[in-house]
Amino acid sequence: MLDIAQCNDMEKVLYALGRHEGSAADWWDSYTGAHANPATITWLEFNSHLRSDHIPTGVIKLKEFLGQK
C-alpha cells in the first residue's frame, strides 16, 4: 500500500509509527533512544530491526512460505 501511494522512506517509517501500539510502540521508543540519529532511520533499517526484534522467526518464515511480505 505504501508503494502504491509512492511514499518515500521517511514517510513509510512515519506511517508505520502511527500504527504501532503497546509493546511495538515501546520497542520503537527504545530503538530510537539508542540510535545515534533517529531522523536518518530508513524504511529498510526500520523494517529489518522491527522484524528481528519483535516478530518471531516462525511467523516470518510462514509469511514467506505463503508469499506474503
ZIBELTA-V872728 format. One record per pair of residues at least 12 apart in sequence whose ideal C-beta (glycine too) atoms are under 6 Angstrom apart, sorted by the first residue. I is the first residue (numbers start at 1). GAP is how many residues later the second one is. Records with the same first field share a line. If there is no record, write none. Layout:
BEGIN
I=GAP, GAP
END
This chain:
BEGIN
9=33, 34
12=31
13=28, 30, 33
27=27
END
